[in-house]
Amino acid sequence: MKEQEKKKLGRRDFLRAMGAGAGLAVTAAAPLATEAVAAESDADKKKARYQANSTDVQNYYRTNRYPK
């Protein structure tokens, strides 16, 4: 009888416990998040980055041309 009285942890109970644990972990980690600091200045953000004469851009256009 003692074996029958022992409560087994069922699959659904296990999944509920895991879900609750994950929720608590996220809640506990929220205060640790800080605001990201920008590594670039405003001038760096606004500068032109596209360079039509670079080898990467030229290779892209060369390999993606339509056949004549």
N, C-alpha and C positions, 0 to 999 in steps of 0.2 A: 504494500500500500504506500510506503514511503516514496517509492519510485514514481508512483502515479501522482502523488501530491506535489512533486517538484514541478515547477512551472518551466516549461521550455520556451526559449526565445524563438518565436516564429519568424518566418520570412518577412511578413508585413511589419511586425514590431521592430525587426532589425532595420528595415528600410525607413521607418518613421524615425528611429533613433539617429540614423545617419543623416537624414534630412534636417532634423533639429540641430544636430551637431554642426552641420555645414552652415546653417543660418546663424548660429552663435559665433562661429569663426569669422564670418563676414562682418557681423556687427562689432565684434571685438577689434577687427583690423581697420575699421573705418576711421577712427581717430588718428591712426598712424599715417594716413595718406596726407601728403602735403602738396602745395601748389607747385607745378613745374616752372622752372626758371628758364626763360628763353636764352639760348646760346648765341643768337644772332641779334645784332642791332637793327634798328628800323632801316638804315641805309642798306644793310646786307640783305634784308628781306625784299627790298624793292629793286635790287639790281637785276639786270638781264642775265639769265643763265643759259639761254638757248644760243648755241654757236653752230651756225649752218656749215661752217667749214671744218668742223671737227671730224675725225676719222670715224667715230661711231655713227654720226648722223649721215655721213656720206655712204657708209656701208649699209645702213638701213635703207636708204633710197635706192642704192644699187641693187640690193637683193629683192626689193619689193616692187620693182617696175613690172608693168604689164607687158606681155610679149607683143611684138608688133605684127 
